[in-house]
Amino acid sequence: MRLSVVTAALLLVGILSSVTAQLEGGVVEMSCRDVANQCDDGWSRIDENYCGKYFSTPKAFNDADAQCKSIGSELVSIHKVKDLMNVVCIAVLADFEMKSVWIGAKRSGDVFVYTDGSEVDYSFWSAGQPDNFTGEEDCVEVKPKKWGVWNDDDCSDENNFICAKNM
């Protein structure tokens, strides 16, 4: 690996190891080191009861959802800013390219709901989103490169994804 790539990766890890983010008028202090592998079997802590695992094989939303269910989990749901920051940490620590990831939110009529049945009671939409641009953007992706802003996207597009379960 080139020295410049290693240096950039180490710099990114250093920056993410202690980050202060201003989201929705509040300040969130976080450390990605607090998230990494704090649960069993490579799962990472999202909150006191909830752990997530990053999957780097891009899949369409329904296929990602099916894979999560096959291992006793769901696509991740995000209910507060701290959850979002932990999900971003999981994604960044697993993939320095910081590709977009599916979360479990999907359009149902005029609202979004989570595949685990919980309500979408927190969101962090990118400016102008959700826009249902193609008329078929019913699934939600998080963009780690942009502090975890949300975007509605075509469910047939393939993204990496994060599964989550109580642990």
N, C-alpha and C positions, 0 to 999 in steps of 0.2 A: 504494500500500500504506500502511496506517495506520502512524503512528510507533510505536505500542505493539507492533505485530506485528514491525516491523523491530528494535526494541529487544529484544524477547524472543528473536528469532532470533539476534541478535548476542550476547546473553548466553549462550544455549545453546552457540553455537560457542566462545565463550570458555571456558566450563566444560569442554567436551569437548576443548579443545585440550590440556589437561593434567589428566588424571584419574588418581587412584589408586583402584583397586577392591580390595576384599577379597572373594575368592571361594575357597571351599573351603579356608579357613585360610591361604591365601597372599596376598601383596600383589602386585598387578600394576600397574606404572606404564605409562601409555600416552599417546600423543599422537595424536589423530585426524589431525593434519596429516601425520604420518609415513605414514599409510595412503593419503591422497588422491592418486589418479592417478599412482602411482609405476610403473605398467606402461604398455604401449602402448595406444592407442585407447580411452582412458577406463576402462580396467581399473585396479583398485586393489590394492595389495599386501596379502596375507593372511599369507604367510610368505616366506622367501627364494626359493622356487620357484613359488609358488601365488598367482594373482591372481583377484579377484572383480569382478563387475559387477552392479549393481543394476538391476532391471527394475520399472518402476512401473505396468505394465499388469497388474492382478490376473488371475490364472488359477488354475484348479483344479490340484492337484499334478501330475497326469499331463501336463497341457498345458504347465505350467511346465517339467517335466522334458524334454518333447519339444522345447520351444524352446531350452533349453540345449544339448541334443544336436545340434540343427540348426546351431548355430554352433561346434561342436567343443568343447563344454564339458559340465559336469555341474552339477546343483544342488550347492551348496557342501556340503562335509563339514567337520566341525570336530573336530580331534583333540587340542587343548589349549586352556587358558584364554586364551592370547595370541591364538590363532586366533579364538576367540569374541569377544574384545574388538575385534579388527580387523573382524570381520563386523558387529558393532554399530556401529562407526564408519562403515563403508561405508553402512549403512542410514540412520543419523542424518544424515550429510552429504548424502545423496541425498533425504531426505524428512523435513522438520522435524516432520511429524505423527507420525513414528516408528511407522508401521503395522507389524503383524506380517508376517514374511517366511517363506516356505518355505525350509527347508534340505533336503538330500537324504536325510534319515533317514525310513525307512518300516518299519512293522511287518511282520515275517515270522515267523509263528507266535507264539512268546512273546518274541521279541527284536526289536530294531530293527537294520536294516542300511542302509548308504548305497547310493544308486543307482549310485555309481561302483564298487561291489563291495568297498569297504573296510569294516572293522569299526567299529562305534560303540564306540570305546575311551575316550571322554570324553563326559560329559553334564552338563547343568546344569538339571535339571528343576525347575520351580516346585513349591512345596509341594503334596503330594497328587497329583502327576503322575508318570508317565502314568496316567490313570484310565480310558481307553476309555469315557468317560461314556455315549455313545449306543450303544456296541457297534460303532461304525463309525469310531472315531478312530484311524486307522492311519498318519497322516502327522504330521510334526513341524514346528511353526512356532517361530520365535524372536521374542520380544517385546522390541524395543529400548527401549521405555519402562520396562522393568523389568530393565535391565542384561543383557538377553539371555537371560532364563530361557526354558526350553523348555516347550512344551505340546503334547500330542497333540491333533489336530483331525481333523475329517472331511475326507478327501482331495478331496471335491467342493466344499468351500468355496473361495472365491477369495481369494488373497493375492498381494501383491507377492512377488518372489523374488530370490535371488542365485545367479547362475551362477558357476562357477569353473573354471580350467584352469591347467595348468603353463605358465609363461612365463619 
